[in-house]
Amino acid sequence: MSRAFAAYFKQAKHDGDPSPDEPANNSSVMSADGHDYAVLSNCNGTLAVYRIRNDGVLKRLKRWPAELD
């Protein structure tokens, strides 16, 4: 999860967002369709979802499985 948090804030900095929404502590790793996902969320909903690939690399998703919401 620490890698997902770091990727989220790095992307926000790259996009020029000076104050991105803060993910909550209830963000977690979830499974769906046989794949693992790092789901970052807060009281406003899902902020970002990263698929955890077999080699351990995180890939940010624009669209994610509905069961992760």
C-alpha positions as CSV (number, residue, x, y, z in Angstrom):
1,M,0.0,0.0,0.0
2,S,2.9,2.4,0.7
3,R,3.9,2.1,-3.0
4,A,0.4,2.9,-4.1
5,F,0.3,6.0,-1.9
6,A,3.6,7.1,-3.3
7,A,2.5,6.6,-6.9
8,Y,-0.8,8.5,-6.2
9,F,1.1,11.6,-4.8
10,K,3.8,11.4,-7.5
11,Q,1.1,11.5,-10.2
12,A,-0.7,14.4,-8.5
13,K,2.6,16.3,-8.4
14,H,3.2,15.5,-12.0
15,D,-0.3,16.8,-12.9
16,G,0.3,20.0,-11.1
17,D,-2.3,19.4,-8.4
18,P,-1.0,21.3,-5.3
19,S,-3.3,19.6,-2.8
20,P,-4.6,16.2,-3.9
21,D,-7.3,14.5,-1.9
22,E,-5.8,12.5,1.0
23,P,-6.4,8.7,0.9
24,A,-7.8,7.3,4.1
25,N,-6.4,4.5,6.2
26,N,-9.2,2.2,5.0
27,S,-7.5,2.0,1.6
28,S,-6.6,-1.6,1.0
29,V,-5.6,-4.4,-1.4
30,M,-8.7,-6.2,-2.9
31,S,-9.2,-9.1,-5.3
32,A,-11.5,-9.3,-8.3
33,D,-11.6,-11.5,-11.4
34,G,-8.4,-13.3,-10.2
35,H,-6.3,-10.1,-10.0
36,D,-5.2,-8.0,-7.0
37,Y,-5.7,-4.3,-6.8
38,A,-4.6,-1.5,-4.5
39,V,-7.7,0.7,-3.9
40,L,-7.1,4.2,-2.5
41,S,-10.2,5.8,-1.1
42,N,-11.5,8.3,1.4
43,C,-14.9,9.6,2.5
44,N,-15.6,11.0,-0.9
45,G,-15.2,7.6,-2.7
46,T,-12.5,5.9,-4.7
47,L,-9.5,8.1,-5.5
48,A,-7.4,5.7,-7.5
49,V,-7.1,2.0,-8.3
50,Y,-3.8,0.2,-9.2
51,R,-3.6,-3.3,-10.6
52,I,-0.8,-5.3,-9.0
53,R,0.8,-7.1,-11.8
54,N,2.5,-10.6,-11.4
55,D,5.9,-9.0,-11.4
56,G,4.8,-6.6,-8.6
57,V,4.6,-3.5,-10.7
58,L,1.6,-1.2,-10.1
59,K,-0.5,0.0,-13.0
60,R,-3.0,2.8,-12.5
61,L,-6.4,2.1,-14.0
62,K,-8.7,4.6,-15.6
63,R,-11.6,2.0,-15.4
64,W,-11.7,-0.7,-12.8
65,P,-14.0,-3.6,-12.0
66,A,-17.3,-2.5,-10.4
67,E,-17.0,-4.8,-7.5
68,L,-14.1,-2.7,-6.2
69,D,-16.3,0.3,-5.6
